[in-house]
Amino acid sequence: MILEITGQNFEDEVLKSDLPVVNFWALWCGRCLMVASLIGK
C-alpha cells in the first residue's frame, strides 16, 4: 500500500504503525526517482 504522508497524518500512519516504512524523496533527486518507479510512485 502506498500512502502520501503529510504533517496531518504522519503520527497515525508512521509513528503509531507496527512496521513503518518511509520513503523520503524529492522530484529533483535522480536516485529517488529511480526508486519511486520500483515502488509504484
N, C-alpha and C positions, 0 to 999 in steps of 0.2 A: 504494500500500500504506500502511496506517495502522498504526503501531506505538505502543504505550504505552511511553514511555521512563521508566525508573526509574534509581535510583542504581546498580543492579547491571548494567544493560545500556547505560548511557549511552556509555561509551567505545567499545564494539564497534559499536553502531548509529549513533552520531553522529560521534564523533571520528575513527574509522577509516574512515568512509564517504567515497567519492569526491565525492558531491554531497549533503551533509546538508541537509535541510530540517526545521526545528524550529518548531513552533507552540506557544508558551507561552500558556496560557490559565488562567482561573480561573472557577469557577462563578458568582461574583458580578459578573463583568465582562460588561456588555451587548454591547460590541463583540466580545469573544471568542466569545460565544455565537452571534452573527450569522455570524462567520467559520466557526465549527465546523459550522454547518448546511450551509455551502457545500463543506466538505472531507470531510463524512461522519462527523463525530464524533457 
